[in-house]
Amino acid sequence: MKKQILAAVFALAMTAPAFAGSCPLMINQIDEALAAAPDLDESTKTQVMLLRDQGEALHNEGNHDESIAVLHQAKALLGIE
């Protein structure tokens, strides 16, 4: 039983850095998409930037799951996966 618990804890600990590394990648994708879409309407651009900044703040606080969810919203507005 101890081995199973230890294995589960280890697996969870190994996935956290993977989520943490996803946030900066997604932020860069959003920044690149914004730069490549100069004709994006101001309302959408403002909303994307708010979501992007919120996602970055969540990442910096260590809330990577929430950060990824927010950054996915920004990417969806830009039409990127």
Secondary structure, 3 states (H helix, E strand, C coil): CHHHHHHHHHHHHHHHHHHHHHHHHHHHHHHHHHHCCCCCCHHHHHHHHHHHHHHHHHHHHCCHHHHHHHHHHHHHHHCCC
